[in-house]
Amino acid sequence: MATTGYAHIVRDDDGHLRVGTDWHKVISLVDEHVQQGSGPNELVIAYPSLTLGQAYEVLAYQYDHKDEMDAELAERRHDAERLRTELEDPVFREEIRERCTAWNARHE
């Protein structure tokens, strides 16, 4: 775990920024803020384990690191679009369905 200079935000061993007792990903909260206009109060309502101070700190981090956060959000959107395109391919969908069936059979 690495500190970030923000009291409530840490970087986990995989490099993801996290906040709160449930270890919410900062980028997910930032995405909700950017896409839906959720402010600190709305974030606390949506994520009850998040404190108001943590929500404000997430937004402060987002504005202090806007280029980094915008780039990560763009990458997430690109990955989501790529996955949507792949899922439109019936061969790929069938392969995923078979893998899920096999995984479920192994874990029953």
C-alpha positions in Angstrom: 0.0 0.0 0.0 1.4 3.4 -1.0 0.4 6.7 0.3 -0.7 9.5 -2.0 -0.5 12.6 0.1 -4.3 12.4 0.6 -5.4 11.2 4.0 -8.1 8.9 2.8 -6.7 7.7 -0.5 -4.1 5.0 -0.9 -2.7 3.1 -3.9 -3.2 -0.6 -3.6 -0.6 -3.3 -4.5 -2.1 -3.4 -8.1 -1.7 0.4 -8.5 -5.4 1.2 -8.1 -6.4 4.3 -6.0 -8.8 3.3 -3.3 -10.7 5.0 -0.6 -13.0 4.1 2.4 -13.5 1.0 4.5 -14.9 -0.9 1.5 -11.9 0.1 -0.6 -13.9 1.8 -3.4 -11.9 2.5 -6.5 -11.4 6.2 -6.8 -11.7 6.1 -10.6 -15.2 4.6 -10.2 -16.3 7.4 -7.9 -14.8 9.9 -10.2 -16.5 8.3 -13.2 -19.9 8.6 -11.4 -19.1 12.3 -10.6 -18.1 13.0 -14.3 -20.9 11.0 -16.0 -23.8 11.7 -13.6 -22.8 14.9 -11.9 -22.8 13.2 -8.5 -21.4 15.5 -5.9 -20.1 14.5 -2.4 -23.6 14.2 -0.9 -24.8 11.9 -3.7 -21.7 9.8 -3.5 -22.2 9.3 0.3 -25.8 8.3 -0.3 -24.9 5.9 -3.1 -22.0 4.4 -1.0 -23.0 4.5 2.7 -19.6 3.3 3.9 -18.0 6.5 2.4 -17.8 9.5 4.6 -18.4 13.0 3.4 -14.8 13.9 4.0 -13.7 10.9 1.9 -16.1 11.9 -0.9 -14.7 15.5 -0.9 -11.2 14.2 -1.0 -11.9 11.9 -4.0 -13.2 15.0 -5.9 -10.2 17.1 -4.7 -7.9 14.3 -6.0 -9.8 14.2 -9.3 -9.4 18.0 -9.8 -5.8 18.0 -8.7 -5.0 15.1 -11.1 -7.4 16.0 -13.9 -5.3 14.9 -16.8 -4.5 11.5 -15.2 -8.1 10.9 -14.3 -9.4 12.0 -17.7 -6.9 9.6 -19.4 -8.0 6.7 -17.2 -11.7 7.4 -17.8 -11.0 7.5 -21.6 -9.2 4.2 -21.3 -12.1 2.6 -19.4 -14.6 3.9 -22.0 -12.4 2.5 -24.8 -12.1 -0.9 -23.1 -15.9 -0.9 -22.6 -16.5 -0.1 -26.3 -14.1 -2.8 -27.4 -15.9 -5.3 -25.2 -19.3 -4.3 -26.5 -18.0 -4.8 -30.0 -16.6 -8.2 -29.1 -19.8 -9.3 -27.5 -21.7 -8.5 -30.7 -19.7 -11.3 -32.4 -21.8 -14.5 -32.0 -18.7 -16.8 -32.1 -17.2 -14.8 -29.2 -20.4 -14.8 -27.3 -20.6 -18.6 -27.6 -17.0 -19.0 -26.5 -17.7 -16.9 -23.4 -20.9 -18.9 -22.7 -19.0 -22.2 -22.9 -16.3 -20.8 -20.6 -18.8 -19.7 -18.1 -20.6 -23.0 -18.2 -17.3 -24.9 -17.6 -16.3 -22.5 -14.8 -19.7 -23.0 -13.1 -19.5 -26.7 -13.4 -16.1 -26.7 -11.7 -17.3 -24.5 -8.9 -20.6 -26.1 -7.9 
